[in-house]
Amino acid sequence: MCFSDAGLHSIPARSNIPPDPSRPCDTMRALGPPGQNFYNYIHELVQMSRKISNFSVVTFTYSIKGEDGDLLEQSDLPLEYIHGVDGKMWPKVEHALTGKAEGDVVEVSLRPEEGFGLPDPDLIITQHIDHVPPQFRMVGARPQFENDAGDVMEMLVTQVADGMVTIDGNHPFAGKTVTFVVKVIGIRSATPQEVAAREVLSSNGLPMQ
């Protein structure tokens, strides 16, 4: 039995009528009896038709390049977001990913205002070295600060000179134009629970860490 535009009907096991590729059921009949090749064909059709759209859970890896093409950051650990829902992907990148399929790679140039933002002078603090714990009195150290609400911010020691320590809370790529390279690893539909929560959930229904 098979569904067609005319409804449910039978497919003869053998027929002298040439199959019409425009009719899904005739295509199945042309493939022969339901064997492994048939199911592989259907699986490939499903995979080929799976494109990124709103409510897709997209699994991806990424790299970030500077204006000179130097590699600034790379993650081969797959990450996930819900397309058009959770707001975790930059709008310009999300737009470029719309309609893409598994295996596709996109490269998007992001100006500071489209990506990591402009440096905030209020997040650059200079203190006397005596007021800084010894373990943070070196360039590259990453002290963490917690506010009254429990939010934690990691900052970076960018300069130690003349008895003063400069700590910067801006993102290291703030103020830079970068190229964000994304490879699509997988696509699936978000569950109703994920759409309601506006984030990807694990198998036990908890937010992914």
C-alpha positions as CSV (number, residue, x, y, z in Angstrom):
1,M,0.0,0.0,0.0
2,C,1.2,3.5,-0.6
3,F,-0.1,7.1,-0.2
4,S,-0.4,9.3,-3.3
5,D,-2.2,12.5,-4.2
6,A,-5.2,10.3,-5.0
7,G,-5.2,8.6,-1.6
8,L,-4.2,5.1,-0.5
9,H,-3.7,2.5,-3.2
10,S,-1.8,-0.8,-3.9
11,I,1.4,-1.1,-5.7
12,P,1.5,-4.2,-7.9
13,A,4.5,-6.5,-7.2
14,R,5.2,-6.5,-10.9
15,S,3.9,-4.3,-13.6
16,N,4.5,-3.8,-17.3
17,I,3.6,-0.1,-16.9
18,P,6.8,2.0,-16.9
19,P,7.3,3.8,-13.5
20,D,6.6,7.6,-13.5
21,P,9.4,9.3,-11.4
22,S,7.1,12.1,-10.6
23,R,4.9,9.7,-8.6
24,P,6.5,8.8,-5.3
25,C,4.8,5.3,-5.3
26,D,6.0,4.6,-8.8
27,T,9.5,5.5,-7.6
28,M,9.3,3.0,-4.8
29,R,8.0,0.4,-7.2
30,A,10.9,1.0,-9.5
31,L,13.3,0.4,-6.6
32,G,11.8,-3.1,-6.1
33,P,10.8,-4.9,-2.9
34,P,11.6,-3.3,0.4
35,G,15.1,-4.4,1.0
36,Q,18.2,-2.7,2.6
37,N,18.9,-0.7,-0.6
38,F,15.3,0.7,-0.4
39,Y,15.6,1.8,3.1
40,N,19.1,3.3,2.5
41,Y,17.5,5.3,-0.4
42,I,14.7,6.6,1.8
43,H,17.2,7.5,4.6
44,E,19.3,9.4,2.1
45,L,16.2,11.2,0.8
46,V,15.4,12.3,4.4
47,Q,18.9,13.4,5.0
48,M,19.1,15.4,1.8
49,S,15.8,17.2,2.5
50,R,16.9,18.1,6.0
51,K,17.8,21.8,5.9
52,I,18.3,24.3,8.7
53,S,15.2,26.3,9.5
54,N,13.5,27.8,12.6
55,F,13.2,25.2,15.4
56,S,16.1,23.1,14.1
57,V,18.6,22.0,16.6
58,V,21.9,22.5,14.9
59,T,25.1,20.7,15.9
60,F,28.3,22.4,14.7
61,T,32.0,23.0,15.1
62,Y,33.7,26.3,14.5
63,S,36.8,28.3,14.1
64,I,37.5,32.0,14.3
65,K,40.0,33.8,12.1
66,G,41.4,37.3,12.4
67,E,41.6,39.9,9.6
68,D,44.9,38.6,8.5
69,G,43.6,35.0,8.3
70,D,45.4,33.9,11.5
71,L,43.5,31.2,13.5
72,L,42.4,32.9,16.8
73,E,40.2,30.1,18.2
74,Q,39.0,26.6,17.2
75,S,36.5,24.2,18.7
76,D,36.3,20.6,17.4
77,L,34.0,19.7,20.2
78,P,30.4,19.8,18.7
79,L,28.1,22.5,20.1
80,E,24.4,23.0,19.7
81,Y,21.8,25.7,19.5
82,I,18.2,26.1,18.4
83,H,17.9,28.0,15.1
84,G,15.7,31.1,15.4
85,V,14.8,30.4,19.0
86,D,17.4,30.6,21.7
87,G,19.3,33.6,20.5
88,K,22.7,32.0,21.1
89,M,24.0,32.4,17.6
90,W,24.9,35.8,16.1
91,P,22.0,36.9,13.8
92,K,24.3,37.3,10.8
93,V,25.7,33.8,11.2
94,E,22.2,32.4,11.8
95,H,21.0,34.0,8.6
96,A,23.9,32.5,6.7
97,L,23.1,29.0,8.1
98,T,19.4,29.1,7.1
99,G,18.8,26.5,4.5
100,K,22.1,24.8,4.9
101,A,22.5,21.0,5.3
102,E,24.6,18.6,7.2
103,G,28.2,18.8,6.1
104,D,27.9,22.4,4.8
105,V,30.5,25.0,5.8
106,V,29.8,28.7,6.0
107,E,32.2,31.6,6.5
108,V,30.8,34.9,7.8
109,S,32.8,38.1,8.4
110,L,31.7,39.8,11.6
111,R,32.5,43.5,12.4
112,P,32.8,44.3,16.1
113,E,29.2,45.5,16.3
114,E,28.0,42.2,14.7
115,G,30.1,39.9,16.8
116,F,32.2,40.4,19.9
117,G,31.3,44.1,20.4
118,L,33.4,47.2,21.0
119,P,35.7,47.5,24.1
120,D,34.0,48.9,27.2
121,P,36.4,51.3,29.0
122,D,34.5,50.6,32.3
123,L,35.7,47.0,32.1
124,I,39.4,48.0,32.1
125,I,40.6,48.4,35.7
126,T,44.1,49.5,36.9
127,Q,45.0,48.8,40.5
128,H,48.2,49.0,42.6
129,I,50.0,45.7,42.7
130,D,49.7,45.6,46.5
131,H,45.9,45.3,46.1
132,V,46.1,42.3,43.8
133,P,46.6,38.8,45.1
134,P,50.1,37.4,44.3
135,Q,48.8,34.7,41.9
136,F,47.3,37.4,39.6
137,R,50.4,39.7,39.4
138,M,51.4,38.4,36.0
139,V,50.2,39.1,32.4
140,G,47.8,36.4,31.3
141,A,46.4,35.6,34.7
142,R,42.6,35.3,34.8
143,P,41.1,36.4,38.1
144,Q,37.3,35.9,38.6
145,F,34.9,38.3,40.2
146,E,31.4,37.7,41.6
147,N,28.7,40.3,42.0
148,D,25.9,40.3,44.6
149,A,23.6,38.4,42.2
150,G,26.1,35.5,42.0
151,D,27.2,36.3,38.4
152,V,30.8,35.5,37.8
153,M,33.0,37.4,35.3
154,E,36.5,36.3,34.3
155,M,38.9,39.1,33.5
156,L,42.4,39.1,32.0
157,V,45.6,40.7,33.3
158,T,46.9,42.6,30.3
159,Q,49.7,44.6,31.8
160,V,51.9,44.7,34.9
161,A,54.2,47.8,35.0
162,D,55.4,50.5,37.4
163,G,53.7,48.8,40.4
164,M,50.3,48.8,38.7
165,V,48.2,45.9,37.4
166,T,45.8,46.4,34.5
167,I,42.8,43.9,34.3
168,D,40.5,43.8,31.3
169,G,37.0,42.3,31.4
170,N,36.3,42.8,27.7
171,H,36.2,39.7,25.4
172,P,39.7,39.2,23.9
173,F,38.2,39.7,20.4
174,A,36.3,42.9,21.3
175,G,36.9,45.6,18.7
176,K,38.2,43.1,16.1
177,T,36.7,42.1,12.8
178,V,36.7,38.3,12.6
179,T,35.7,35.5,10.3
180,F,33.5,32.9,11.9
181,V,33.7,29.5,10.1
182,V,31.0,27.0,11.0
183,K,30.7,23.4,9.9
184,V,27.2,21.8,10.3
185,I,27.6,18.4,11.9
186,G,23.9,17.5,12.5
187,I,20.4,18.8,12.2
188,R,17.2,17.7,14.0
189,S,13.9,19.1,15.0
190,A,13.7,20.7,18.5
191,T,11.3,19.0,20.9
192,P,8.3,20.9,22.2
193,Q,10.0,21.0,25.6
194,E,13.1,22.6,24.0
195,V,11.1,25.2,22.2
196,A,9.3,26.1,25.4
197,A,12.6,26.2,27.4
198,R,14.3,28.1,24.5
199,E,17.4,25.9,24.8
200,V,18.7,22.5,23.9
201,L,17.9,19.9,26.6
202,S,19.6,16.6,27.5
203,S,17.9,13.3,27.4
204,N,16.7,13.8,31.0
205,G,15.1,17.1,30.1
206,L,17.8,19.3,31.8
207,P,19.7,22.1,30.0
208,M,22.9,21.0,28.3
209,Q,26.0,22.2,30.1
